[in-house]
Amino acid sequence: MLKLFKKVLVLAPHTDDGEIGCGGTISKLLEKKSEVFYVAFSSAKESLKQKGLNENTLIQEVKVATQSLGIKKKNLIIFDHKLRFFTSLRQEILEDMINLKNKLKPDLVLMPSLSDIHQDHITIAQEGLRAFKNSTILAYELIWNNLNFHNTMFVKLEKKNIKAKWDALKKYKSQKTRSYMNEEFIYSLARSRGVQIGTKYAESFEVIRWVI
Ligand SMILES: [Zn+2]
């Protein structure tokens, strides 16, 4: 079924959201020879600078992480919208997405859930729905930000896909203290979703729009 999708676009509000939400599925899509594009809408430059850190830290980490997952260097797109201010940058973000849609014409878009309570994530979900009117859209889960989540679609995964996901996430050294940047969490969520469908590992999605 994944072979249906030749061109896949992952919308990550921030660097790392895409790998956390659907890294295993990205790994499997790449195995099936889909062309995967990854766009991060913020690399948190300003907030890194304010904390006295190298403002390019997350740019460097997302490059290494997405390449580790198997995404081509040229298929990584990074915008520099201000962290936590996406709601006020809605129109610019929509225009970025429309340009991407015209250029890439993805048949599958992976994005955060419309029930995600993070202000930047919900903006990406709402504008993504507007911009990619003609594409299949699946929402990935970020459980600490999901008020609720409808597990309406599952992708069966193998251990190697979850390993590829965790190996990519480990590249975000600056984020390693986050509760979700944890090997046990990544594997146990994949096991939980697997148990729901009688397989060992899986990732779950909400079907937002399905185009056949
Ligand atoms: Zn995020």
Residues whose N, C-alpha, C, O or C-beta is under 5 A from the ligand:
A	BS01	ZN	P13 H14 D17
